[in-house]
Amino acid sequence: MGTRFNALSKAEQTAIAAYVSAEYDKLLFQQPTTYVSMNAQADPEHWQNGMRELIASDPKRVWEIMETAHTKNGFTLIEMSVVLVIIGLIVGAVLVGQSMIAAAGARAQISQIEKYNQAVNTFRGKYGYLPGDIKDPDASMFGFLARGPQPGEGDGNGTIAGNANSALAVGGLVQVMGETRLFWEDLSQAGLIPETFSSGRANNNPGPVSGSALSQWFPPAKIGQGNYVYVWSSDPGYPWPTVNYFGVGAITGLGATIPYYSAITPNIPVSQAFAIDSKIDDGKPYSGHVIAVYGQETPYIAFDNSGTSNSQYWWLANSGTPTSCTDNSGVANVSPYTTPSGWRYSIGVNSGSGPNCALSFPFQ
């Protein structure tokens, strides 16, 4: 190495050596061949040493190479801004994509419930009964499955109930036997829904059902995520009127741990439940035409925000903690038989991503 090059700092030597090496690489492929490129190729080491010494003798040239090296080794503010903008666009696109998927799922679920409501009204207009509730001899005359003799097995009273194989075991939450089961078979046989349900068994208990076999009993919900659509009703005999509902929730088993009942759990993300409620109702979990409750046999959760159980209540409120579907913090207790006001969907927790909700839609 030359004396001038050796006198430079380590950083300057590194920058100049890298520059000269890059220049040498360019000369190797230079066409047409020049005198300079020929000399470089003839004695690479001698040529590169001479170039380093020549540059080291010119302080201005050393400064220019150092500036170029610094620029290449780091980002300028403009470059960093461009990178941040690109990252922001990518993150924004992902979030928008997720939001669009969630919105599409909510719209599809709303559309599914609306179509089922239309099918119910068409069935009632044609046959004079709600699906499943049609009684014999009319059911047999119209070509549907014959009904049983007990209440909840097709009694024409306008309430979709089930029957646990007993004159006293009629209830709006029974899913295995009776009208709640025949509901989907009647709509299917009438050609009013796209799904096919035809077990040919009206009132016998099929025993435990789980997994993919559940789709033979309930239509999968359009919102996906293991949710199904089922029908249930609030039981008569209490201070509120009997109401028929479409329920949307995850069904993990049928007639398993509790004979004649289905194991229903919340599995709709809070943000999607809120989106559905806001789009077609009031955005409040316990009022209007979309409510954050589901039909389940045990336990019976009172609507009074006290956390106590009361077997008189057949409507199940999703848990009132902020980490669940609804948030009742700061809301005073309400008296029994009164729908709570002031409750809200817990969309502020984890951006509402928790699959903590189940929904019910009164028949329209």
C-alpha positions, 0 to 999 in steps of 0.5 A, spaced: 500 500 500 502 507 498 504 512 504 498 516 502 493 511 503 496 508 509 495 515 512 488 515 512 483 513 517 480 506 518 474 508 515 476 512 510 481 506 507 475 501 508 470 506 504 476 507 498 477 500 498 470 498 497 470 503 491 476 501 488 473 494 488 467 496 485 470 500 479 475 494 478 468 489 477 465 494 472 472 494 468 472 486 468 465 487 464 467 493 460 465 493 452 469 494 448 475 493 452 479 499 453 487 501 455 485 502 462 481 495 463 486 491 459 491 494 465 486 492 470 485 485 468 493 484 467 495 486 474 489 487 478 493 488 485 497 493 482 492 497 479 487 497 485 493 499 489 495 505 484 487 507 484 487 507 492 493 511 492 491 516 487 484 517 491 488 518 497 492 524 494 486 528 493 482 530 499 476 532 496 475 525 492 476 522 499 471 526 502 466 525 496 467 517 497 466 518 504 459 521 503 457 516 498 459 511 503 455 514 508 449 515 504 449 507 502 450 505 509 443 508 512 437 511 510 435 518 508 429 521 512 426 521 505 427 514 504 425 512 511 418 516 510 417 512 504 418 505 507 414 507 513 408 509 508 409 503 505 409 499 511 403 503 513 399 502 507 400 494 508 398 494 515 392 498 513 390 494 507 391 488 512 386 491 517 381 493 511 381 486 508 380 483 515 374 489 516 371 487 509 371 479 511 368 481 518 363 485 514 361 480 509 360 475 514 355 480 518 352 481 512 351 474 510 348 472 517 343 477 516 341 475 509 340 468 512 336 470 517 332 474 513 331 468 508 329 464 513 324 469 516 321 469 509 321 462 508 317 461 515 312 466 513 311 463 506 310 456 509 305 459 514 301 463 508 301 456 505 299 451 510 296 455 516 301 453 521 308 455 523 314 450 520 314 444 526 308 446 529 303 443 524 299 438 527 296 432 525 292 430 521 294 436 517 301 434 517 300 427 514 295 430 509 300 435 506 305 430 506 309 432 512 312 427 517 306 425 522 306 428 529 306 426 536 300 426 541 304 430 546 304 438 547 311 440 543 310 435 538 306 439 533 300 442 537 298 448 532 299 453 538 304 458 534 310 456 539 316 452 536 317 448 542 320 441 543 318 435 547 322 430 551 318 424 550 313 426 556 306 430 556 310 434 562 317 435 558 315 440 553 319 446 553 322 451 548 329 449 549 328 442 547 332 441 541 332 433 539 325 431 539 319 435 537 317 442 533 324 445 534 327 439 530 321 438 525 322 445 524 327 444 519 325 438 516 318 441 514 321 447 511 326 443 507 320 438 505 316 444 503 322 446 498 323 453 502 330 453 504 336 450 500 338 445 506 336 438 506 333 435 512 329 429 512 331 424 518 324 420 517 324 420 525 319 425 528 320 424 535 325 419 537 331 421 541 337 420 536 342 419 542 348 423 542 350 427 536 356 431 535 362 434 530 360 434 522 353 430 524 350 436 527 349 439 520 344 434 519 340 437 524 341 444 524 344 449 518 351 452 519 351 459 520 353 463 514 358 467 519 362 461 520 366 459 525 363 453 528 356 456 529 349 454 527 342 456 526 337 453 531 330 455 533 328 456 540 322 459 544 321 463 551 317 458 555 310 460 557 307 461 564 312 467 566 311 474 566 313 475 559 310 473 552 312 467 549 317 469 543 319 464 537 327 465 536 332 464 531 338 463 535 346 463 532 351 460 536 356 454 536 353 447 538 358 442 540 353 437 542 346 434 541 343 430 546 349 428 550 350 431 557 343 433 557 338 428 554 334 432 549 338 438 549 343 441 545 350 444 548 350 451 545 356 456 546 357 463 544 362 463 538 361 470 535 366 475 535 363 481 539 365 486 533 361 482 528 355 481 533 355 489 534 355 490 527 349 485 526 345 489 531 347 496 529 345 494 522 338 491 523 337 494 530 339 498 535 346 496 537 344 494 544 345 487 546 338 486 550 333 490 546 329 490 539 330 485 534 337 482 535 339 480 542 345 477 545 342 471 548 341 464 547 337 458 548 341 453 553 338 449 558 343 450 564 344 455 568 338 460 567 342 466 568 337 472 571 337 479 567 338 482 573 346 483 573 347 480 580 350 474 578 345 470 581 342 464 578 334 463 578 331 457 574 325 462 572 329 465 567 329 461 560 333 467 557 340 466 557 344 473 558 351 472 555 356 474 561 356 481 563 364 482 564 367 486 559 372 480 557 365 477 554 360 479 550 357 485 554 359 490 559 355 491 564 360 495 568 357 501 572 350 499 570 345 499 576 341 492 578 334 492 575 328 488 578 326 481 576 323 480 569 326 487 567 330 487 561 337 491 563 338 498 560 345 501 559 348 494 557 353 494 551 357 490 547 364 489 549 367 492 543 373 496 547 376 489 549 381 486 544 378 491 539 372 486 539 375 480 537 373 475 542 368 470 540 364 471 546 357 472 543 351 468 541 345 472 538 337 471 537 332 474 532 325 474 534 321 471 528 318 477 524 
